[in-house]
């Protein structure tokens, strides 16, 4: 008979044997953006060069969507065995902070950073405002109306703009675009004053120039362009970094193997040439230094996102806002019911009360989206925009129903009337829905509300009621959680 100690020893030996064979299957690098993006090209080049130093099969897989959340979820859904590696960029920090996806940067083990790309201010060399001094003077003259261009609201470049305004003692207006190329085109068309980007953005664009670089020294490829530091401002370490991470808890042997492999790539002459060709700086920041940089950048992002009013303390206000908006909606609904009963009793029917209730509910749901991040604004739909479009459609449709039913032709018949008890019950059910949503969460509360409301209004086709309630709840789940990556309140189940 084996003792307990013997079983433990056998387990440790077996585990060591498995780890010693790492890697014995393909290692997949997950990239959050489409093929051809900077991080995609970087990762494919890395795996190509890494093949010189390992016999393992290295794959690159693109998992696009939700500004990186889909890719992060993909890695976190796998075993922490070192066979799934996440390509990470600094932009992930804002994504995690703004989307309320349930993902945290601490969920990852930051393996190594290989590229840092200094942030720069880019201007149109044919415009009257080109240099840093001219930017400052023009911004003060325009009193906050100077247009700064770049991708996204709350992204890396927007945060750089916020830091720059603070350092320079100026204010500006951030104009977000769907992508960097659109913003650069606007700058070339002189529709803005400053573009926040990286040195590679001016290559092949002779009309553009760098006004200031966030670095300790001038860049070798741009020796004529000054740094913030030499102009007397402390912006010297603002960079866009690119690196690689694993799921937290990955076996130390796999971590060691991958760290060694990436280190070899970072010293390869082909790799150094590849990175420098983009005017970026090749580095090797191992786990400790990389994690320290991520932590600092996360604190900075929190500070400036809150300073700009982009990120609120949602843990404190979200529940309070939902409850407050719910009570306001309930009071408005009760007042409208009372008005109908007193002055237009012939309209006091299901044909009027149901559309009226759905309109009020739509405004309540709209109030919940106020806590959602606004996303990219401008041309693209952020997390708040898509549900709002759905809500607008719901309001328009139900307003049309009300107008239709007001006409003489469609005036409700007496036998269709909702009795007083049903009207009071519907109001009470809404009141209960507003309360329990904070505890049971949106999905369960909505299912119960739709089912109960249907029975209250004398619908008795159980299978159809359940089908509609389940269908609407599942649709909400896919829209908010799977597509937008912005989950609605989950209550005690979250």
Secondary structure, DSSP 8 states (H G I E B T S, - for coil): ---HHHHHHHHHHHHHHHHHT--SS-EEEEESS-TTSHHHHHHHHHHHHHTTT--S-EEEEE---GGGHHHHHHHHTS-SSSSEEEEEETHHHHHHHHH--S--GGGEEEEEEEEEEEEEEEEETTSS--SHHHHHHHHHHHTT--EEEEESSSSHHHHHHHHHHHHHT---EEEEESSHHHHHHHHHTTS-SEEEEEGGGGTT-TTEEEEEE-SSS--GGGTTS-BTGGGT------EEEEEEEEETT--HHHHHHHHHHHHHHHT-HHHHHHHHTTT-EEEEE-HHHHHHHHHHHHHHHHHHHHHTTSS--HHHHHHHHHHHHHHHHHHHHHHHHHHHHHH-GGG-BHHHHHHHHHHHHHHHHHHHHTTS--TT-TTS--HHHHHHHHHHHHHHHHHHHHHHHHSGGG---GGGB--HHHHHHHHHHHHHHHHHHHHH-HHHHHHHHHHHHHHHTT---HHHHHHHHHHHHHHHIIIIIIIS------GGG-
